[in-house]
Protein backbone atom coordinates (compact mmCIF):
# COMPACT_ATOMS: atom_id res chain seq x y z
CA UNK A 1 0.00 0.00 0.00
CA UNK A 2 1.18 3.56 -0.62
CA UNK A 3 0.52 6.89 0.96
CA UNK A 4 1.10 10.44 -0.26
CA UNK A 5 2.76 13.37 1.51
CA UNK A 6 2.38 17.09 0.88
CA UNK A 7 5.42 19.32 0.25
CA UNK A 8 4.96 22.98 1.12
CA UNK A 9 1.43 24.32 0.64
CA UNK A 10 -1.73 22.68 -0.60
CA UNK A 11 -0.88 23.35 -4.24
CA UNK A 12 2.62 21.87 -4.37
CA UNK A 13 3.98 18.35 -4.47
CA UNK A 14 4.02 15.56 -1.98
CA UNK A 15 5.83 12.32 -1.31
CA UNK A 16 4.05 9.12 -2.26
CA UNK A 17 5.83 6.89 0.20
CA UNK A 18 6.25 3.13 0.17
CA UNK A 19 5.40 1.73 3.59
CA UNK A 20 7.73 -0.19 5.85
CA UNK A 21 6.44 -2.97 8.05
CA UNK A 22 6.93 -3.14 11.81
CA UNK A 23 8.29 -6.65 12.01
CA UNK A 24 10.14 -9.08 9.81
CA UNK A 25 11.18 -12.69 9.63
CA UNK A 26 14.62 -11.56 8.40
CA UNK A 27 17.57 -13.26 10.06
CA UNK A 28 20.35 -11.42 11.84
CA UNK A 29 22.39 -11.55 8.61
CA UNK A 30 20.39 -8.46 7.63
CA UNK A 31 21.71 -6.60 10.65
CA UNK A 32 24.82 -5.17 8.97
CA UNK A 33 23.08 -3.48 6.01
CA UNK A 34 20.20 -2.38 8.26
CA UNK A 35 22.59 -0.78 10.73
CA UNK A 36 24.32 1.12 7.92
CA UNK A 37 20.94 2.39 6.71
CA UNK A 38 19.90 3.23 10.28
CA UNK A 39 23.03 5.31 10.86
CA UNK A 40 22.09 7.45 7.87
CA UNK A 41 18.39 7.71 8.73
CA UNK A 42 18.97 8.66 12.35
CA UNK A 43 20.81 11.82 11.26
CA UNK A 44 17.91 13.00 9.13
CA UNK A 45 15.85 16.03 10.24
CA UNK A 46 12.39 14.43 10.01
CA UNK A 47 10.71 12.18 12.58
CA UNK A 48 9.49 10.13 9.62
CA UNK A 49 12.98 9.26 8.38
CA UNK A 50 14.36 8.57 11.85
CA UNK A 51 11.42 6.24 12.44
CA UNK A 52 12.06 4.48 9.12
CA UNK A 53 15.61 3.80 10.22
CA UNK A 54 14.46 2.37 13.55
CA UNK A 55 11.80 0.19 11.92
CA UNK A 56 14.33 -1.18 9.44
CA UNK A 57 16.86 -1.90 12.19
CA UNK A 58 14.31 -3.49 14.53
CA UNK A 59 12.99 -5.72 11.73
CA UNK A 60 16.29 -7.65 11.75
CA UNK A 61 15.35 -8.94 15.22
CA UNK A 62 19.03 -9.00 16.05
CA UNK A 63 19.73 -8.45 19.79
CA UNK A 64 22.26 -5.77 18.90
CA UNK A 65 19.46 -3.77 17.30
CA UNK A 66 17.47 -3.78 20.54
CA UNK A 67 20.51 -2.47 22.40
CA UNK A 68 20.87 0.37 19.88
CA UNK A 69 17.22 1.35 20.35
CA UNK A 70 17.67 1.20 24.12
CA UNK A 71 20.68 3.52 23.89
CA UNK A 72 18.84 5.82 21.47
CA UNK A 73 16.11 6.35 24.07
CA UNK A 74 18.60 8.16 26.32
CA UNK A 75 19.21 10.94 23.80
CA UNK A 76 17.32 14.22 23.59
CA UNK A 77 15.08 14.39 20.56
CA UNK A 78 12.63 16.84 19.06
CA UNK A 79 9.84 16.03 19.87
CA UNK A 80 11.30 14.17 22.84
CA UNK A 81 8.08 12.68 24.21
CA UNK A 82 6.76 11.35 20.89
CA UNK A 83 10.18 10.05 19.89
CA UNK A 84 10.34 8.07 23.13
CA UNK A 85 6.88 6.57 22.62
CA UNK A 86 7.80 5.53 19.08
CA UNK A 87 11.15 4.00 20.05
CA UNK A 88 9.44 1.88 22.72
CA UNK A 89 6.67 0.74 20.34
CA UNK A 90 8.99 0.02 17.41
CA UNK A 91 11.24 -2.06 19.65
CA UNK A 92 8.31 -3.90 21.24
CA UNK A 93 6.87 -4.82 17.83
CA UNK A 94 10.04 -6.75 16.93
CA UNK A 95 11.51 -7.91 20.24
CA UNK A 96 9.08 -9.88 22.38
CA UNK A 97 10.91 -13.16 22.94
CA UNK A 98 12.36 -14.48 26.19
CA UNK A 99 15.91 -13.52 25.21
CA UNK A 100 14.93 -9.83 25.13
CA UNK A 101 13.44 -9.79 28.65
CA UNK A 102 16.63 -8.81 30.56
CA UNK A 103 17.15 -5.83 28.23
CA UNK A 104 13.55 -4.69 28.64
CA UNK A 105 13.77 -4.94 32.44
CA UNK A 106 17.05 -3.01 32.54
CA UNK A 107 15.63 -0.43 30.12
CA UNK A 108 12.49 0.41 32.09
CA UNK A 109 14.25 0.40 35.45
CA UNK A 110 16.62 3.07 34.16
CA UNK A 111 13.61 5.43 33.73
CA UNK A 112 11.43 5.21 36.88
CA UNK A 113 9.30 8.36 36.35
CA UNK A 114 5.55 8.54 35.63
CA UNK A 115 6.15 9.99 32.15
CA UNK A 116 7.84 6.69 31.21
CA UNK A 117 4.69 4.65 31.87
CA UNK A 118 4.31 3.73 28.19
CA UNK A 119 7.83 2.24 28.13
CA UNK A 120 7.06 0.32 31.32
CA UNK A 121 3.77 -0.94 29.93
CA UNK A 122 5.34 -2.21 26.69
CA UNK A 123 8.25 -3.77 28.58
CA UNK A 124 6.04 -5.46 31.18
CA UNK A 125 3.74 -6.89 28.51
CA UNK A 126 6.77 -8.71 27.11
CA UNK A 127 8.11 -9.72 30.52
CA UNK A 128 4.75 -11.06 31.62
CA UNK A 129 4.19 -13.06 28.45
CA UNK A 130 7.57 -14.72 28.99
CA UNK A 131 6.92 -16.07 32.46
CA UNK A 132 7.96 -13.07 34.55
CA UNK A 133 4.56 -12.19 36.01
CA UNK A 134 5.90 -12.20 39.56
CA UNK A 135 8.03 -9.19 38.67
CA UNK A 136 4.91 -7.34 37.46
CA UNK A 137 3.04 -8.12 40.66
CA UNK A 138 6.02 -6.77 42.58
CA UNK A 139 5.88 -3.50 40.62
CA UNK A 140 2.10 -3.27 41.13
CA UNK A 141 2.58 -3.74 44.88
CA UNK A 142 5.78 -1.94 45.75
CA UNK A 143 6.69 0.74 43.22
CA UNK A 144 6.40 4.24 44.60
CA UNK A 145 5.01 5.76 41.40
CA UNK A 146 1.23 5.55 40.96
CA UNK A 147 1.24 5.35 37.16
CA UNK A 148 3.92 2.67 36.98
CA UNK A 149 1.94 0.53 39.42
CA UNK A 150 -1.11 1.04 37.23
CA UNK A 151 0.92 0.16 34.12
CA UNK A 152 1.86 -3.16 35.73
CA UNK A 153 -1.82 -3.92 36.37
CA UNK A 154 -2.72 -2.99 32.81
CA UNK A 155 -0.04 -5.36 31.49
CA UNK A 156 -1.29 -8.18 33.73
CA UNK A 157 -4.84 -7.61 32.50
CA UNK A 158 -3.76 -7.52 28.86
CA UNK A 159 -1.85 -10.78 29.35
CA UNK A 160 -4.86 -12.35 31.12
CA UNK A 161 -2.89 -13.37 34.20
CA UNK A 162 -4.32 -16.36 36.08
CA UNK A 163 -3.48 -14.76 39.44
CA UNK A 164 -5.06 -11.40 38.72
CA UNK A 165 -8.40 -11.79 40.50
CA UNK A 166 -7.01 -12.70 43.96
CA UNK A 167 -4.53 -9.84 43.65
CA UNK A 168 -7.31 -7.52 42.49
CA UNK A 169 -9.21 -8.27 45.70
CA UNK A 170 -6.28 -6.81 47.65
CA UNK A 171 -6.04 -3.83 45.29
CA UNK A 172 -9.77 -3.07 45.67
CA UNK A 173 -9.43 -3.16 49.44
CA UNK A 174 -6.56 -0.72 49.25
CA UNK A 175 -8.38 1.65 46.92
CA UNK A 176 -11.01 2.29 49.60
CA UNK A 177 -8.29 3.93 51.71
CA UNK A 178 -7.21 6.40 49.04
CA UNK A 179 -8.45 9.75 47.74
CA UNK A 180 -7.79 12.13 44.87
CA UNK A 181 -5.69 11.06 41.89
CA UNK A 182 -4.63 7.83 43.61
CA UNK A 183 -8.23 6.66 43.90
CA UNK A 184 -9.09 7.83 40.39
CA UNK A 185 -6.25 5.94 38.69
CA UNK A 186 -6.28 2.78 40.80
CA UNK A 187 -10.08 2.39 40.92
CA UNK A 188 -10.37 2.84 37.16
CA UNK A 189 -7.43 0.54 36.46
CA UNK A 190 -8.89 -2.07 38.82
CA UNK A 191 -12.30 -2.07 37.13
CA UNK A 192 -10.62 -2.47 33.74
CA UNK A 193 -8.70 -5.46 35.18
CA UNK A 194 -11.95 -6.92 36.50
CA UNK A 195 -13.55 -6.58 33.07
CA UNK A 196 -10.63 -8.49 31.53
CA UNK A 197 -11.58 -11.43 33.76
CA UNK A 198 -15.28 -11.37 32.86
CA UNK A 199 -15.11 -14.96 31.62
CA UNK A 200 -14.95 -15.91 35.33
CA UNK A 201 -18.19 -14.10 36.12
CA UNK A 202 -20.30 -16.25 38.42
CA UNK A 203 -17.37 -17.48 40.50
CA UNK A 204 -16.61 -16.46 44.08
CA UNK A 205 -13.13 -15.46 42.95
CA UNK A 206 -14.71 -12.85 40.66
CA UNK A 207 -17.42 -11.71 43.08
CA UNK A 208 -15.06 -10.73 45.91
CA UNK A 209 -13.17 -7.90 44.16
CA UNK A 210 -16.26 -6.98 42.12
CA UNK A 211 -18.30 -6.30 45.27
CA UNK A 212 -15.61 -4.00 46.65
CA UNK A 213 -15.27 -2.07 43.41
CA UNK A 214 -19.04 -1.70 43.04
CA UNK A 215 -19.21 -0.33 46.59
CA UNK A 216 -16.96 2.56 45.51
CA UNK A 217 -19.99 3.99 43.69
CA UNK A 218 -21.48 4.85 47.08
CA UNK A 219 -18.27 6.27 48.56
CA UNK A 220 -18.13 10.05 49.05
CA UNK A 221 -14.46 10.12 48.02
CA UNK A 222 -15.18 8.65 44.59
CA UNK A 223 -15.37 11.41 41.99
CA UNK A 224 -18.27 11.64 39.50
CA UNK A 225 -15.77 10.94 36.72
CA UNK A 226 -14.66 7.67 38.36
CA UNK A 227 -18.28 6.67 38.99
CA UNK A 228 -18.90 7.09 35.27
CA UNK A 229 -15.87 4.94 34.38
CA UNK A 230 -16.93 2.27 36.88
CA UNK A 231 -20.44 2.22 35.43
CA UNK A 232 -19.13 1.94 31.86
CA UNK A 233 -17.02 -1.10 32.69
CA UNK A 234 -19.73 -2.68 34.83
CA UNK A 235 -22.24 -2.42 31.99
CA UNK A 236 -19.71 -3.98 29.63
CA UNK A 237 -19.12 -6.80 32.13
CA UNK A 238 -22.52 -7.41 33.74
CA UNK A 239 -24.90 -6.22 31.02
CA UNK A 240 -28.00 -4.12 31.10
CA UNK A 241 -28.66 -1.01 29.08
CA UNK A 242 -28.14 1.65 31.75
CA UNK A 243 -25.16 3.24 33.44
CA UNK A 244 -26.22 3.17 37.08
CA UNK A 245 -24.09 5.27 39.41
CA UNK A 246 -25.40 3.51 42.50
CA UNK A 247 -24.36 0.08 43.75
CA UNK A 248 -27.69 -1.75 44.16
CA UNK A 249 -28.43 -2.78 40.56
CA UNK A 250 -24.84 -3.88 39.95
CA UNK A 251 -24.87 -5.98 43.11
CA UNK A 252 -28.02 -7.72 41.86
CA UNK A 253 -26.63 -8.36 38.38
CA UNK A 254 -23.34 -9.63 39.82
CA UNK A 255 -25.19 -12.17 41.96
CA UNK A 256 -27.62 -13.10 39.15
CA UNK A 257 -25.47 -13.17 36.00
CA UNK A 258 -27.33 -13.26 32.71
CA UNK A 259 -30.72 -12.42 34.21
CA UNK A 260 -32.88 -9.36 33.59
CA UNK A 261 -32.89 -6.76 36.36
CA UNK A 262 -36.31 -6.84 38.09
CA UNK A 263 -38.37 -3.68 38.24
CA UNK A 264 -37.45 -1.54 41.20
CA UNK A 265 -33.90 -2.86 41.61
CA UNK A 266 -32.36 0.11 39.81
CA UNK A 267 -33.25 2.70 42.41
CA UNK A 268 -35.69 5.54 41.93
CA UNK A 269 -33.86 8.33 43.72
CA UNK A 270 -32.85 11.24 41.49
CA UNK A 271 -29.21 10.99 42.54
CA UNK A 272 -29.09 7.62 40.84
CA UNK A 273 -29.88 9.14 37.48
CA UNK A 274 -27.71 8.11 34.57
CA UNK A 275 -25.06 10.51 33.28
CA UNK A 276 -26.16 12.72 30.37
CA UNK A 277 -26.10 11.05 26.95
CA UNK A 278 -24.58 13.22 24.23
CA UNK A 279 -25.34 11.93 20.73
CA UNK A 280 -23.55 12.51 17.44
CA UNK A 281 -24.53 11.09 14.03
CA UNK A 282 -26.60 8.41 15.74
CA UNK A 283 -23.89 7.28 18.17
CA UNK A 284 -24.81 7.76 21.81
CA UNK A 285 -22.28 8.07 24.62
CA UNK A 286 -22.47 9.03 28.27
CA UNK A 287 -20.41 11.79 29.75
CA UNK A 288 -20.25 15.36 30.92
CA UNK A 289 -17.07 16.59 29.20
CA UNK A 290 -17.21 16.01 25.45
CA UNK A 291 -14.54 16.67 22.84
CA UNK A 292 -15.66 16.71 19.20
CA UNK A 293 -12.83 16.00 16.73
CA UNK A 294 -13.98 17.05 13.26
CA UNK A 295 -12.21 16.52 9.93
CA UNK A 296 -12.03 19.73 7.87
CA UNK A 297 -9.45 18.49 5.39
CA UNK A 298 -9.99 19.46 1.74
CA UNK A 299 -11.43 16.04 0.90
CA UNK A 300 -14.44 16.97 3.06
CA UNK A 301 -15.56 19.07 0.10
CA UNK A 302 -16.30 15.84 -1.83
CA UNK A 303 -19.99 15.66 -2.85
CA UNK A 304 -22.31 13.68 -0.56
CA UNK A 305 -24.71 11.49 -2.51
CA UNK A 306 -28.41 10.93 -1.93
CA UNK A 307 -27.64 7.30 -1.06
CA UNK A 308 -25.15 8.41 1.58
CA UNK A 309 -27.71 10.84 3.01
CA UNK A 310 -30.07 7.95 3.61
CA UNK A 311 -27.31 5.73 4.92
CA UNK A 312 -26.10 8.22 7.51
CA UNK A 313 -29.57 8.36 9.06
CA UNK A 314 -29.49 4.63 9.85
CA UNK A 315 -28.75 3.61 13.45
CA UNK A 316 -25.45 1.88 14.28
CA UNK A 317 -25.39 -1.92 14.77
CA UNK A 318 -26.76 -3.04 18.16
CA UNK A 319 -24.36 -3.40 21.08
CA UNK A 320 -23.05 -6.88 21.70
CA UNK A 321 -24.29 -8.77 24.75
CA UNK A 322 -22.23 -9.04 27.94
CA UNK A 323 -19.99 -11.91 28.86
CA UNK A 324 -21.86 -13.95 31.45
CA UNK A 325 -21.08 -16.83 33.73
CA UNK A 326 -22.50 -20.15 32.70
CA UNK A 327 -21.64 -23.67 31.64
CA UNK A 328 -19.46 -22.41 28.84
CA UNK A 329 -16.75 -19.92 29.98
CA UNK A 330 -16.48 -16.87 27.75
CA UNK A 331 -19.86 -17.44 26.11
CA UNK A 332 -21.77 -14.28 25.26
CA UNK A 333 -25.44 -14.24 26.14
CA UNK A 334 -27.88 -11.46 25.31
CA UNK A 335 -28.81 -9.40 28.36
CA UNK A 336 -32.52 -8.57 28.53
CA UNK A 337 -33.34 -4.94 29.22
CA UNK A 338 -34.53 -4.17 32.71
CA UNK A 339 -37.77 -2.29 33.33
CA UNK A 340 -39.11 -2.59 29.75
CA UNK A 341 -40.76 0.61 28.65
CA UNK A 342 -42.34 1.83 25.43
CA UNK A 343 -39.70 2.82 22.90
CA UNK A 344 -39.06 6.54 22.91
CA UNK A 345 -37.96 8.40 19.85
CA UNK A 346 -34.37 9.66 20.42
CA UNK A 347 -34.05 13.39 20.73
CA UNK A 348 -31.56 13.68 17.89
CA UNK A 349 -33.83 11.73 15.55
CA UNK A 350 -36.60 14.24 16.18
CA UNK A 351 -34.27 17.10 15.34
CA UNK A 352 -32.75 15.22 12.41
CA UNK A 353 -36.00 15.66 10.51
CA UNK A 354 -35.27 19.39 10.58
CA UNK A 355 -31.83 18.98 8.96
CA UNK A 356 -31.53 21.16 5.80
CA UNK A 357 -30.94 18.14 3.56
CA UNK A 358 -31.63 20.16 0.41
CA UNK A 359 -28.63 22.39 1.24
CA UNK A 360 -26.30 19.55 2.20
CA UNK A 361 -24.18 18.85 -0.87
CA UNK A 362 -20.79 17.74 0.49
CA UNK A 363 -19.21 15.94 3.43
CA UNK A 364 -18.31 19.20 5.14
CA UNK A 365 -21.98 20.23 5.22
CA UNK A 366 -22.88 16.87 6.78
CA UNK A 367 -20.25 17.23 9.50
CA UNK A 368 -21.26 20.81 10.26
CA UNK A 369 -25.01 20.18 10.46
CA UNK A 370 -24.70 17.05 12.58
CA UNK A 371 -22.29 18.82 14.90
CA UNK A 372 -24.72 21.71 15.32
CA UNK A 373 -27.45 19.18 16.01
CA UNK A 374 -25.38 17.47 18.70
CA UNK A 375 -24.37 20.75 20.34
CA UNK A 376 -28.01 21.84 20.61
CA UNK A 377 -28.73 18.61 22.47
CA UNK A 378 -26.20 19.31 25.24
CA UNK A 379 -27.27 20.64 28.63
CA UNK A 380 -25.59 23.27 30.86
CA UNK A 381 -24.38 20.53 33.22
CA UNK A 382 -22.11 19.38 30.40
CA UNK A 383 -19.03 21.01 28.90
CA UNK A 384 -17.59 20.60 25.43
CA UNK A 385 -14.97 21.68 22.93
CA UNK A 386 -14.68 21.43 19.16
CA UNK A 387 -11.34 20.48 17.62
CA UNK A 388 -11.05 20.82 13.86
CA UNK A 389 -8.21 19.39 11.84
CA UNK A 390 -6.76 19.71 8.38
CA UNK A 391 -3.02 20.16 7.94
CA UNK A 392 -3.17 21.75 11.39
CA UNK A 393 -5.35 20.64 14.28
CA UNK A 394 -6.75 23.34 16.57
CA UNK A 395 -9.48 24.28 19.01
CA UNK A 396 -12.18 26.50 17.60
CA UNK A 397 -12.07 30.09 18.85
CA UNK A 398 -15.37 29.70 20.72
CA UNK A 399 -13.99 26.71 22.65
CA UNK A 400 -10.42 27.51 23.65
CA UNK A 401 -10.86 24.82 26.29
CA UNK A 402 -13.75 22.79 27.63
CA UNK A 403 -16.57 25.33 28.00
CA UNK A 404 -19.95 24.99 29.68
CA UNK A 405 -22.70 24.02 27.25
CA UNK A 406 -24.82 27.10 27.92
CA UNK A 407 -27.15 28.30 25.18
CA UNK A 408 -24.86 31.32 24.70
CA UNK A 409 -21.70 29.23 24.27
CA UNK A 410 -23.39 26.73 21.97
CA UNK A 411 -24.77 29.52 19.82
CA UNK A 412 -21.31 31.10 19.60
CA UNK A 413 -19.86 27.82 18.32
CA UNK A 414 -22.69 27.44 15.81
CA UNK A 415 -22.04 30.95 14.51
CA UNK A 416 -18.36 30.12 14.12
CA UNK A 417 -19.21 26.93 12.24
CA UNK A 418 -21.57 28.80 9.94
CA UNK A 419 -18.85 31.36 9.23
CA UNK A 420 -16.50 28.74 7.72
CA UNK A 421 -16.26 29.46 4.00
CA UNK A 422 -14.52 26.87 1.83
CA UNK A 423 -11.89 28.00 -0.63
CA UNK A 424 -11.79 27.67 -4.39
CA UNK A 425 -10.89 24.39 -6.11
CA UNK A 426 -7.30 23.72 -7.17
CA UNK A 427 -5.90 21.50 -9.90
CA UNK A 428 -5.52 18.59 -7.47
CA UNK A 429 -8.42 19.37 -5.17
CA UNK A 430 -11.17 19.88 -7.63
CA UNK A 431 -14.08 20.12 -5.17
CA UNK A 432 -12.63 22.98 -3.13
CA UNK A 433 -10.44 23.54 -0.09
CA UNK A 434 -10.89 24.05 3.65
CA UNK A 435 -7.95 23.26 5.96
CA UNK A 436 -5.64 21.13 3.81
CA UNK A 437 -4.46 17.60 4.66
CA UNK A 438 -5.78 15.01 7.14
CA UNK A 439 -3.99 15.40 10.49
CA UNK A 440 -6.16 12.88 12.35
CA UNK A 441 -3.59 12.22 15.07
CA UNK A 442 -3.31 15.94 15.79
CA UNK A 443 -7.05 16.16 16.38
CA UNK A 444 -7.16 13.13 18.67
CA UNK A 445 -4.03 14.22 20.52
CA UNK A 446 -5.61 17.58 21.38
CA UNK A 447 -8.76 15.85 22.60
CA UNK A 448 -6.64 14.23 25.31
CA UNK A 449 -4.71 17.43 26.03
CA UNK A 450 -7.72 19.74 26.34
CA UNK A 451 -8.65 21.13 29.77
CA UNK A 452 -11.06 23.81 30.93
CA UNK A 453 -8.24 26.32 30.68
CA UNK A 454 -6.91 25.25 27.28
CA UNK A 455 -4.41 22.61 26.22
CA UNK A 456 -2.11 20.74 28.59
CA UNK A 457 1.57 20.20 27.88
CA UNK A 458 3.59 17.09 27.00
CA UNK A 459 3.13 13.78 28.83
CA UNK A 460 -0.58 14.52 28.94
CA UNK A 461 -1.49 10.86 29.51
CA UNK A 462 -0.12 10.96 33.07
CA UNK A 463 -1.04 14.56 33.87
CA UNK A 464 -3.31 14.46 36.97
CA UNK A 465 -5.16 17.58 35.76
CA UNK A 466 -6.42 15.68 32.73
CA UNK A 467 -8.32 13.23 34.93
CA UNK A 468 -10.20 15.89 36.86
CA UNK A 469 -10.43 18.57 34.18
CA UNK A 470 -10.17 16.82 30.80
CA UNK A 471 -12.59 15.16 28.38
CA UNK A 472 -14.34 11.91 29.32
CA UNK A 473 -16.00 11.37 25.93
CA UNK A 474 -14.55 11.85 22.43
CA UNK A 475 -16.48 11.91 19.15
CA UNK A 476 -14.39 11.66 15.97
CA UNK A 477 -15.63 12.28 12.43
CA UNK A 478 -13.25 11.77 9.50
CA UNK A 479 -13.48 10.96 5.82
CA UNK A 480 -9.98 9.73 5.05
CA UNK A 481 -6.90 7.96 6.29
CA UNK A 482 -4.21 10.24 7.76
CA UNK A 483 -1.99 12.22 5.43
CA UNK A 484 -0.32 14.51 7.97
CA UNK A 485 0.60 14.96 11.62
CA UNK A 486 2.09 17.61 13.91
CA UNK A 487 5.71 16.80 13.04
CA UNK A 488 5.89 17.33 9.29
CA UNK A 489 9.19 18.73 8.02
CA UNK A 490 11.13 18.90 4.77
CA UNK A 491 13.59 16.11 4.14
CA UNK A 492 15.43 14.35 1.34
CA UNK A 493 13.35 11.99 -0.76
CA UNK A 494 14.22 8.28 -0.75
CA UNK A 495 14.40 6.54 -4.17
CA UNK A 496 11.13 4.67 -3.52
CA UNK A 497 9.24 7.80 -2.47
CA UNK A 498 6.86 9.03 -5.12
CA UNK A 499 5.54 12.56 -5.39
CA UNK A 500 1.90 13.56 -5.36
CA UNK A 501 -0.97 15.25 -3.60
CA UNK A 502 -1.85 13.52 -0.30
CA UNK A 503 -5.58 14.23 -0.37
CA UNK A 504 -6.41 13.56 -4.02
CA UNK A 505 -3.56 11.05 -4.56
CA UNK A 506 -2.67 12.70 -7.88
CA UNK A 507 0.95 11.98 -8.82
CA UNK A 508 3.41 14.77 -9.59
CA UNK A 509 6.91 14.86 -11.03
CA UNK A 510 9.45 13.70 -8.46
CA UNK A 511 11.39 16.29 -6.46
CA UNK A 512 14.61 15.89 -4.43
CA UNK A 513 13.16 17.37 -1.21
CA UNK A 514 9.64 16.77 0.10
CA UNK A 515 7.56 17.53 3.16
CA UNK A 516 7.35 14.41 5.35
CA UNK A 517 4.99 14.08 8.31
CA UNK A 518 5.89 11.73 11.14
CA UNK A 519 4.67 8.11 11.32
CA UNK A 520 1.18 9.20 12.41
CA UNK A 521 0.65 10.77 8.98
CA UNK A 522 0.89 7.46 7.16
CA UNK A 523 -1.28 4.39 7.32
CA UNK A 524 1.51 1.99 8.29
CA UNK A 525 0.66 -1.69 8.44
CA UNK A 526 1.73 -1.51 12.10
CA UNK A 527 -0.49 1.56 12.49
CA UNK A 528 1.29 3.76 14.95
CA UNK A 529 -1.67 6.13 15.16
CA UNK A 530 -4.03 3.71 16.98
CA UNK A 531 -1.01 2.53 18.96
CA UNK A 532 -0.58 6.07 20.26
CA UNK A 533 -4.30 6.30 21.03
CA UNK A 534 -3.79 3.24 23.25
CA UNK A 535 -1.08 5.16 25.05
CA UNK A 536 -3.18 8.31 25.40
CA UNK A 537 -6.11 6.34 26.83
CA UNK A 538 -4.14 3.77 28.83
CA UNK A 539 -5.13 5.46 32.11
CA UNK A 540 -7.64 8.12 31.04
CA UNK A 541 -10.41 5.66 30.14
CA UNK A 542 -12.31 8.00 27.78
CA UNK A 543 -15.04 6.60 25.56
CA UNK A 544 -14.22 7.08 21.86
CA UNK A 545 -16.96 7.03 19.21
CA UNK A 546 -15.91 7.24 15.54
CA UNK A 547 -17.90 8.19 12.45
CA UNK A 548 -16.27 7.35 9.14
CA UNK A 549 -17.51 8.76 5.84
CA UNK A 550 -16.03 8.40 2.40
CA UNK A 551 -12.72 6.62 1.99
CA UNK A 552 -11.53 6.33 5.59
CA UNK A 553 -10.54 2.77 6.46
CA UNK A 554 -12.93 1.02 8.83
CA UNK A 555 -10.08 -1.00 10.30
CA UNK A 556 -8.27 2.16 11.36
CA UNK A 557 -11.32 3.62 13.11
CA UNK A 558 -12.09 0.28 14.73
CA UNK A 559 -8.62 0.13 16.23
CA UNK A 560 -9.01 3.67 17.55
CA UNK A 561 -12.41 2.90 19.10
CA UNK A 562 -11.11 -0.36 20.57
CA UNK A 563 -8.62 1.64 22.63
CA UNK A 564 -11.58 2.74 24.78
CA UNK A 565 -14.39 1.28 26.84
CA UNK A 566 -17.75 1.34 25.04
CA UNK A 567 -16.10 2.43 21.78
CA UNK A 568 -18.13 2.32 18.58
CA UNK A 569 -17.69 2.97 14.86
CA UNK A 570 -20.32 4.00 12.33
CA UNK A 571 -19.31 3.86 8.66
CA UNK A 572 -21.08 5.73 5.87
CA UNK A 573 -20.27 5.38 2.18
CA UNK A 574 -17.54 3.26 0.65
Secondary structure by P-SEA (a helix, b strand, c coil): cbbbbbcccccbbbbbbbbbbccccccccaaaaaaaaaaaaaacccaaaaaaaaaaaaaaccaaaaaaaaaaaaccccaaaaaaaaaaaaaaaccccccaaaaaaaaaaacccccaaaaaaaaaaaaaaacaaaaaaaaacccccaaaaaaaaaaaaaacccaaaaaaaaaaaaaaacccaaaaaaaaaaaaaaaaaccccccaaaaaaaaaaaaccccccccaaaaaaaaaaaaacccccccccccaaaaaaaaccccccccccccccccccccbbbbcccccccccbbbbbbbccccccccccaaaaaaaacccccccccccccccccbbbbbcccccccccccccccccccccccccccaaaaaaaaaaaaaaaccccccbbbbbbcccccccccccccccccaaaaaaaaaaaaabbbbbbcccccccccccccaaaaaaaaaaacccccccccccccccccccccccbbbbbbccccccccbbbbbbbcccccccccccccccccccbbbbbccccccccccaaaaaaaaaacccbbbbbbbbcccccaaaaaaaaacccccccccccc
